Amino acid sequence: MTVPTVKLNSGYDIPQLGFGVFLVPPAEAEKAVSEALEIGYRHIDTAAIYKNEEGVGAAIAKSGIDRSELFITTKLWNDRQSGEQPHDAMRESLDKLGLDSVDLYLTHWPTPERDTYSNAWQKLIEIRDAGLAKSIGVSNHLPAHLDRIVEDTGVVPSINQIELHPAHQQQDVLDWAATSGTKIESWGPLGQGKYPLFENPAVAAAAETHGKTPAQVVIRWHLERGFIVFPKSVRKERMAENLDVFDFSLTAAEIDAINAIDPGDGSGRVSAHPLEVN
């Protein structure tokens, strides 16, 4: 089983399906990531604020998998965006991960009230140029934030990682990315269980048609939309299920029906609004 890759504007390839460790307790991270790597995942998404980078690093070290086969992402937290702090934060993350560099480094939120996101982006460019991150990007940035950092630096993010699931597709952010060459990563791809997504008729019908679970159908929807996705689970059987999505395809009609779940007014958001996280 080979996970398809997506070409980033940095020239590097990213596996389109990975394993996320958001809310994985630090004490459980090593075991969860070890099992994910054993099953076949090669793309791991963590962050400084998750406080489990050490567990991720321990799993990587014990796996015996060549570093060139892995794609590792971590993120800069909001209170480290000012001055030269991003450089210190990057070194701390690398120490915890036990790595010389990461494949992708992201800012975590724009935190507009702090007004440090443009500085953070400039420092990520320096971090990339120093060889500590092969590709750089942002998370939770809206078009106005993206316009500003590109205007200030001339550098377009490789990735924008955003809350994205059938009820909340952020079409304005997708449009910005499509015209700028930025790829979209979906966090909370299954809606974090905060609404009855799996019972939606469009999802349930596709699951029955293809002999798959509703979760597999939604993951497949992300993939066919071109998004990069990394569902999180600490259950080994669920990790394997989430990876078993490459032996079927959704029809155009099924994709359209799932697209239509989004009410289009932003009411489907299940987590924080980027303007409110500071």
N, C-alpha and C positions, 0 to 999 in steps of 0.2 A: 504494500500500500504506500503510494507516494502522495504526499500532500502537495497540491499545486502551489506555485509561488507567484508573487506579484512583484513587478519591477518598480522600484522606487526612483524618484528623480535624482537620487544620489548615485544611481547606477547599481545599487545592491538589490538582491532579491530577498523578499521576506516570505516565509511560509504563511499561506493564507489562513490556516487554522492552527491555533496554538492553545496553550494551557495558561489560564489566569489564576493568580493566587490572592486576589482581593478577598479579605476577610478570612484567609486561612491562618489560624493561630500560629505564632512563631514555633511553638513546640511541635506542630504537626506539619510544618512546611517541608522539612527534609523528606519525610515519608511520602507526602503527597506528590512532590516533584519527582522523587525516585520512581514511584509507581507510574507517573505520567511518562517519564522517559522510557521506562521498561515497555510500556504499551506501544510507544512509537512517536510520542510528541517530541518535537525538536525546537519548538518556539515557546519560550517561557516569558510571561509578562508579570513583572513585580514592580514595586515602588518603595521609595524610602519610607513613606508614611505607613506602609503595610507592616513594617517592622519584622519582616521575614526574609530579608535579603540573605542573612547568614545561613538560614535553612536551605534556601535555593542554592547558594554557593556550595554548601556541603553535599547536596544531592548531585550537583554537577561534577564535583571532584570525585565522588565515589562511583559515578556512572561508568567511567572508563570510555565515554564517548568522546571522540576527537572534537576539540573546540570548534573546528571549522564546520562541523555538522550542526552546531547549535546556533540559535538566534535568541539572544537575551536582551530584554528591554527592562529598563528601570526609569524612575521619574524623579524630578526635582520637586520637593515640597514647597508650598506657598511661602513659608517664612524664611526661605533661603534664596529668594530671588533678587535681593538687593545687593549692590556693590559687587565685591568679588566672591560673595558667599557661594554662588553656583560652582565655582572651581573647588572649594572645600567640600561641598556636598557630593560632587562627583567622585572625589578621591575617597571619601568615606564609603560611598556605595561600592566602589570597586574593591576596597579592602574587605568589606563584608561579603561580597560575592566571590572574592578570591580570584578576580579576573584582572587582566591588564587593560581591557577595554570592553565596552558593551556594543552590541550591534545597533541599538537604538536608545537614545536618551530623549526624554520628553519633559517639558514643563507640565505641571499637573493641572493648574487652573489659572486663568488670567488674573484673578483677584483685582478687579479694576479699581477698587477703592484704595488699594496699596499703590497702584500705578507703578508697579515694578516689572510688569510682564515684558515690556520692550527691552529693558536692561537684561532680564533673564535670557531673552532670545539672543541678544548680542553675545552673552557669555556662553551660551550653548554653541554658537558658531565657533568661538575660540576653542571650546572643548573639542569640537569636531576637528578643527584644524590642528589641534595638538595630538590627534590620533587616539583620543580616549573614547570616542563614540564614532562609529562608522557613518551613522545616519542620525539626524536630529528631527524633532517634531514637537508638537504641542498636544495638549488635551483640552477639551471643553472650550475651545476658542470659537467665538462667533465671528461672522464676517467683518464686523468693525474692528475687532482685535487683530484679525488676520491682516486686514488692510494696513493697519498701523505698523505691525512688525515688519511687513514686507517693504513698506515705504521707508521705514527707519534704517533697514539693513540691506535691502535688495535681495534677501535670501528667502525663498519660499519653503515652508516646512515640507518635509517628506511625508509626514503623517499628521492627521488630526484625529485624536482618539476621543470619541464623543458617545454620550448615551444614545443608543440606537437600537430600536426593536420595532416590531410592526406597529405599535400604537404611537410611536414617537420617532419619526424618521428625519426630522430637521432638514427639510428640503432646501432651505436657503443655504445651509452649511454644505450640503451635498453639491449644490450648484456652484458655490465658490470653489470647492475642491476640483470639480470637473473642469472648470475653465483655467485652473492654476497649476494642475499637475500634482496636487496633493492627494494622497490616498487616505481613505477613511477606515479607521478601526472602530468596531462596535464594542462598547462596554455595556454590561447589563443586557446582553443580546437576547435573553429570554424574558426580559421584563422583570427580573429579580423576583418572580413569583408574586408580584404585587397586583396583578389583575388576571382574570381567567383566560389567558392567552391560549392555553392548550385546548380549551373548550370552544374556542371560536370556530364557527362552522367551516371557514375557509381552511384553517389549520387541521381540524379534525378530519375533514373530507380528504385532504391530500394525504394525511397519515394513513387513512384506511386504504386509499387507492394504491399506495406504494408499499404497504406493509411495513411502515416505519412508525416510530413514536412521534408524537407531536413535537417534542424537542428536536428530534432529528430533522423534521420538516422545516422548522424555523431556522436551524443552523444552515440547512441547505439553501434556504431563501437568502440568508446573508451572503453566502458564497456566490450564488448566482447573480446577486446584485453587484458583485465585485468588491464587497467589503471584506476586511480582514477581521477575523472573529476569534475569541478565545474564551469559551465558556469555562466556568469554574465549578469544580466538584472535588470533594475529598473522598468520594466513594469510587473505588477502582472500577467497578462494573459500569458506573455512570461515565467515567472518563472514557472507557472503551466505547460505550454507546455513542458518545458525542463525536468520537473520531470515525465512527462507521457511517459516513455520509457521502461516500464517493462512488457508490454503486447504483445510484438513481439520480434522476433529474426531474425537476418540476416543469410542468408545461407553462407556456406563456400565460394561459388563463389562470393557472394556480398562483403564479407570481402576482398577477394583477389583483387577484382576490385578496391575497395577503397584504399587498400594498394598500388596498382600500380600507384596511383596519384603522389606519391613522386618521383621526378626525380632522387633522389639518389645522387645528387651532392651538396646538401646544398643550392641550389638556391631558395628553397621554403620557407626559413626563412623569417618571416615578421617583426621581431623585432630585438633587438640588439644581437650581438654575444657575448658570455660570455668572450671572450678575450678582448673585446673592452669596457666593462663596468668597470670603475675604479674610 
